[in-house]
Amino acid sequence: MSTQQANSFVTASVSRNAAVALIDAALAHAEKAGIEVSIAVTDAGGHLKAFQSTDNARFLTCDVAIDKAWTAASYGIPTHMWNSLLTGNSKIEQLSHRRAWLRLVLVTLSWRTEN
């Protein structure tokens, strides 16, 4: 009887400590900007590693933050890039305002501050 060895590969991941540090940095930035936020960090497989919301963040921001982190991990593309990728593709553009793809956030409101 022969045994077959399964193929495996190594991927980069994020430790719990690193995920918490990312959330702490994002919370500090949000406080400085004066905004309420929810922040999610996933590993490379899209598994939630850390999550935090500020006290007055809107309830929907929890799901959006987790969905955005999952989308970025699963597609390897930051969610703020989706609008430019979908613009001009009429078949896909029609879906951008619907929840047609489970857990895929296609259109997001993003903000940036300059240092």
NORDA-V526723 format. One record per residue. N is the residue number from 1. RES is the residue in one small letter. SS is DSSP state (alpha for helix, beta for strand, coil for the rest). Layout:
n->N res->RES ss->SS
n->N res->RES ss->SS
This chain:
n->1 res->m ss->coil
n->2 res->s ss->coil
n->3 res->t ss->coil
n->4 res->q ss->coil
n->5 res->q ss->coil
n->6 res->a ss->coil
n->7 res->n ss->coil
n->8 res->s ss->coil
n->9 res->f ss->coil
n->10 res->v ss->coil
n->11 res->t ss->coil
n->12 res->a ss->coil
n->13 res->s ss->coil
n->14 res->v ss->coil
n->15 res->s ss->coil
n->16 res->r ss->alpha
n->17 res->n ss->alpha
n->18 res->a ss->alpha
n->19 res->a ss->alpha
n->20 res->v ss->alpha
n->21 res->a ss->alpha
n->22 res->l ss->alpha
n->23 res->i ss->alpha
n->24 res->d ss->alpha
n->25 res->a ss->alpha
n->26 res->a ss->alpha
n->27 res->l ss->alpha
n->28 res->a ss->alpha
n->29 res->h ss->alpha
n->30 res->a ss->alpha
n->31 res->e ss->alpha
n->32 res->k ss->alpha
n->33 res->a ss->alpha
n->34 res->g ss->coil
n->35 res->i ss->coil
n->36 res->e ss->coil
n->37 res->v ss->coil
n->38 res->s ss->beta
n->39 res->i ss->beta
n->40 res->a ss->beta
n->41 res->v ss->beta
n->42 res->t ss->beta
n->43 res->d ss->coil
n->44 res->a ss->coil
n->45 res->g ss->coil
n->46 res->g ss->coil
n->47 res->h ss->coil
n->48 res->l ss->beta
n->49 res->k ss->beta
n->50 res->a ss->beta
n->51 res->f ss->beta
n->52 res->q ss->beta
n->53 res->s ss->beta
n->54 res->t ss->coil
n->55 res->d ss->coil
n->56 res->n ss->coil
n->57 res->a ss->coil
n->58 res->r ss->coil
n->59 res->f ss->coil
n->60 res->l ss->alpha
n->61 res->t ss->alpha
n->62 res->c ss->alpha
n->63 res->d ss->alpha
n->64 res->v ss->alpha
n->65 res->a ss->alpha
n->66 res->i ss->alpha
n->67 res->d ss->alpha
n->68 res->k ss->alpha
n->69 res->a ss->alpha
n->70 res->w ss->alpha
n->71 res->t ss->alpha
n->72 res->a ss->alpha
n->73 res->a ss->alpha
n->74 res->s ss->alpha
n->75 res->y ss->alpha
n->76 res->g ss->coil
n->77 res->i ss->coil
n->78 res->p ss->coil
n->79 res->t ss->alpha
n->80 res->h ss->alpha
n->81 res->m ss->alpha
n->82 res->w ss->alpha
n->83 res->n ss->alpha
n->84 res->s ss->alpha
n->85 res->l ss->alpha
n->86 res->l ss->alpha
n->87 res->t ss->coil
n->88 res->g ss->coil
n->89 res->n ss->coil
n->90 res->s ss->alpha
n->91 res->k ss->alpha
n->92 res->i ss->alpha
n->93 res->e ss->alpha
n->94 res->q ss->coil
n->95 res->l ss->coil
n->96 res->s ss->coil
n->97 res->h ss->coil
n->98 res->r ss->coil
n->99 res->r ss->coil
n->100 res->a ss->coil
n->101 res->w ss->coil
n->102 res->l ss->coil
n->103 res->r ss->coil
n->104 res->l ss->coil
n->105 res->v ss->coil
n->106 res->l ss->coil
n->107 res->v ss->coil
n->108 res->t ss->coil
n->109 res->l ss->coil
n->110 res->s ss->coil
n->111 res->w ss->coil
n->112 res->r ss->coil
n->113 res->t ss->coil
n->114 res->e ss->coil
n->115 res->n ss->coil
